[in-house]
Amino acid sequence: MNNRLLEMYRGVAVHATANLEHQAALELLALVMLADQDIADEEVELVREISTDWHDDEFSFEDYLRPAIEAARHAIERDRVQEFIDSIDERINSRVLRSALFSASREVAGVDNEVNPEEGSILAAVAVRFN
Protein backbone atom coordinates (compact mmCIF):
# COMPACT_ATOMS: atom_id res chain seq x y z
CA MET A 1 0.00 0.00 0.00
CA ASN A 2 1.53 3.29 -1.07
CA ASN A 3 -0.20 5.89 1.07
CA ARG A 4 -1.10 4.38 4.39
CA LEU A 5 -2.91 6.48 6.92
CA LEU A 6 0.07 5.99 9.21
CA GLU A 7 2.22 8.16 6.98
CA MET A 8 -0.51 10.75 6.67
CA TYR A 9 -1.24 10.79 10.39
CA ARG A 10 2.36 10.71 11.66
CA GLY A 11 3.28 13.81 13.64
CA VAL A 12 -0.27 14.97 14.21
CA ALA A 13 -1.03 15.71 17.83
CA VAL A 14 -3.40 13.17 19.32
CA HIS A 15 -6.16 14.86 21.25
CA ALA A 16 -9.13 13.82 23.33
CA THR A 17 -11.33 13.14 20.31
CA ALA A 18 -8.84 10.94 18.44
CA ASN A 19 -10.78 7.70 19.03
CA LEU A 20 -14.02 9.40 17.94
CA GLU A 21 -12.32 10.48 14.74
CA HIS A 22 -10.92 7.01 14.18
CA GLN A 23 -14.38 5.50 14.75
CA ALA A 24 -15.83 7.90 12.19
CA ALA A 25 -13.07 7.01 9.72
CA LEU A 26 -13.83 3.30 10.22
CA GLU A 27 -17.53 4.01 9.63
CA LEU A 28 -16.66 5.67 6.33
CA LEU A 29 -14.53 2.73 5.23
CA ALA A 30 -17.30 0.34 6.33
CA LEU A 31 -19.74 2.30 4.19
CA VAL A 32 -17.45 1.82 1.20
CA MET A 33 -17.16 -1.90 1.96
CA LEU A 34 -20.95 -2.28 2.15
CA ALA A 35 -21.71 -0.26 -0.97
CA ASP A 36 -21.84 -3.39 -3.10
CA GLN A 37 -23.88 -5.27 -0.46
CA ASP A 38 -21.00 -7.68 0.14
CA ILE A 39 -18.06 -7.46 2.51
CA ALA A 40 -15.13 -9.36 1.08
CA ASP A 41 -12.40 -10.72 3.31
CA GLU A 42 -9.90 -8.69 1.27
CA GLU A 43 -11.77 -5.50 2.13
CA VAL A 44 -11.75 -6.26 5.85
CA GLU A 45 -8.05 -7.09 5.78
CA LEU A 46 -7.27 -3.88 3.90
CA VAL A 47 -9.28 -1.79 6.37
CA ARG A 48 -7.50 -3.56 9.23
CA GLU A 49 -4.14 -2.80 7.61
CA ILE A 50 -5.03 0.83 6.98
CA SER A 51 -6.31 1.38 10.50
CA THR A 52 -3.64 -0.54 12.41
CA ASP A 53 -1.19 2.30 12.76
CA TRP A 54 -3.41 5.34 13.21
CA HIS A 55 -4.79 4.62 16.63
CA ASP A 56 -3.47 4.05 20.09
CA ASP A 57 -3.66 0.94 22.23
CA GLU A 58 -7.08 1.91 23.57
CA PHE A 59 -8.61 1.59 20.11
CA SER A 60 -9.36 -2.03 19.24
CA PHE A 61 -10.13 -2.71 15.58
CA GLU A 62 -12.35 -5.67 16.40
CA ASP A 63 -14.30 -3.72 19.02
CA TYR A 64 -14.94 -0.84 16.65
CA LEU A 65 -15.41 -2.60 13.31
CA ARG A 66 -18.72 -4.34 14.04
CA PRO A 67 -20.46 -1.15 15.26
CA ALA A 68 -19.02 0.71 12.26
CA ILE A 69 -20.42 -1.90 9.88
CA GLU A 70 -23.80 -1.86 11.61
CA ALA A 71 -23.98 1.93 11.48
CA ALA A 72 -23.12 1.88 7.77
CA ARG A 73 -25.62 -0.93 7.11
CA HIS A 74 -28.41 1.02 8.83
CA ALA A 75 -27.61 4.13 6.80
CA ILE A 76 -27.80 2.15 3.56
CA GLU A 77 -30.98 0.28 4.53
CA ARG A 78 -32.72 3.51 5.52
CA ASP A 79 -31.47 5.38 2.43
CA ARG A 80 -29.67 7.85 4.68
CA VAL A 81 -26.16 7.59 3.25
CA GLN A 82 -25.73 11.34 2.79
CA GLU A 83 -26.81 12.01 6.37
CA PHE A 84 -24.39 9.32 7.54
CA ILE A 85 -21.56 10.96 5.61
CA ASP A 86 -22.63 14.31 7.17
CA SER A 87 -22.27 12.75 10.61
CA ILE A 88 -18.84 11.37 9.77
CA ASP A 89 -17.82 14.74 8.35
CA GLU A 90 -18.81 16.50 11.58
CA ARG A 91 -16.73 14.14 13.74
CA ILE A 92 -13.42 14.35 11.87
CA ASN A 93 -11.50 17.55 12.56
CA SER A 94 -7.96 16.48 11.75
CA ARG A 95 -6.96 17.94 8.39
CA VAL A 96 -4.42 15.17 7.90
CA LEU A 97 -6.91 12.38 8.55
CA ARG A 98 -9.52 14.10 6.39
CA SER A 99 -7.11 14.32 3.48
CA ALA A 100 -6.19 10.64 3.81
CA LEU A 101 -9.79 9.38 3.78
CA PHE A 102 -10.44 9.72 0.05
CA SER A 103 -7.33 7.75 -0.81
CA ALA A 104 -8.17 5.07 1.76
CA SER A 105 -11.79 4.90 0.56
CA ARG A 106 -10.70 4.59 -3.06
CA GLU A 107 -8.28 1.83 -2.11
CA VAL A 108 -11.01 -0.13 -0.29
CA ALA A 109 -13.46 0.32 -3.17
CA GLY A 110 -10.90 -0.88 -5.68
CA VAL A 111 -9.57 -3.86 -3.75
CA ASP A 112 -11.51 -6.15 -6.12
CA ASN A 113 -10.21 -4.21 -9.15
CA GLU A 114 -13.56 -2.66 -9.97
CA VAL A 115 -15.63 0.20 -8.61
CA ASN A 116 -19.37 -0.30 -8.99
CA PRO A 117 -21.83 2.62 -9.32
CA GLU A 118 -22.75 2.55 -5.63
CA GLU A 119 -19.10 2.70 -4.60
CA GLY A 120 -18.52 5.44 -7.16
CA SER A 121 -21.35 7.50 -5.71
CA ILE A 122 -19.92 7.21 -2.21
CA LEU A 123 -16.41 8.01 -3.46
CA ALA A 124 -17.75 11.14 -5.15
CA ALA A 125 -19.34 12.29 -1.88
CA VAL A 126 -16.11 11.52 -0.01
CA ALA A 127 -14.05 13.44 -2.59
CA VAL A 128 -16.22 16.53 -2.20
CA ARG A 129 -16.03 16.51 1.59
CA PHE A 130 -12.64 15.08 2.43
CA ASN A 131 -10.33 15.62 -0.53
Summary of the structure (lengths in Angstrom):
residues: 131
radius of gyration: 13.3
end to end distance: 18.7
largest distance: 38.3
contacts: 386
relative contact order: 0.21
helix: 69%
strand: 0%
